[in-house]
């Protein structure tokens, strides 16, 4: 639990800066970082109530785990694709 918590606790602070700089470059970094951070934290703000809604509707977190797992795979594929495409534009 401590290892997973350690990784999870830093995701909302470290990930947006890495994603912004690696995908979009550093030319307009402050603006891009702000938007990236807003979207990441907006996802957290929406995701937590949605997980609660899943529990209220089904009485279990299992369906939420399934959906979140599928969304995690989709997010990872999307991030890898956008990073590869960004290499064409960002030097």
N, C-alpha and C positions, 0 to 999 in steps of 0.2 A: 504494500500500500504506500509506503513512504517513497519508494522509487517512482511509482506512477504519479503520485502527488507532486513530486519534485519536477518531473517533466511537464505535467499539466499546468502547474502554477506559472511557469515561465512562458508558456505558449502565447498568452495574450500580450506580452511585452516584447518578446524577442522576435517572434514570427513576422509581425507586420513590417519591421524595419528591414529584415532580410528579404522578404518578398518585394518590397518597394524598391530597394536598391538593386537587386539582382534582375528583376523583371523590367523595370523602367529606367534604370540608370540613375546617375546622381545629379543630372543637370537641374531638374526642378524637384529635388528630393523633398524639401519641406512640405510643399503642396501635396505631392503624391503620398508621402507618409501620413499626412493628416487624413486623406481620403481612405487609405488602406486601413488605418487604425479605426476609423469610424465604421467601416464595413465589417471588420472583424468583431468589434464590440457590439455592433448591431446584431450580428449573428448570434452572439451569446445572449443578448437581451431577448431575442425572439425564440431561440432554441429552448431555453429553460421553461418558459410557460407552455410551449408545445409539448415538451416531454411530460409535464404535469397533466396536460390535456389527454395525452395518450393513456396515462395512468387512470385518470378519472373515467375515461370511456371504457377501458378494458379491465381495470383492476390489477394490472400487471405492467411492469416496465419492459417486458420482453418485446412487444411490438416496437417500442421506441428504440430499443437496442438494435433491432433489425434495420429499421429505417435509418438510424444514425450511422450504422455500419455501411449501408449502401451509399449514403451521402458522403461519408468519408472517402470511399473508393472513388466516387465521382469527383470529389474535390481534389484528390491527389492526382488523378488523371488530368483534370483541367489545369491544375497548377503546372504540371510537367509540360503539358502542351503549350501553355501560354509562355512558359520560360523558353522553350525551344523556338517558338515563333518570334519572341522578343529579340533573340540573338541576331535576327535579320536587320533589326532597326536600331538597336542599342549597341554602341561600340564601347 
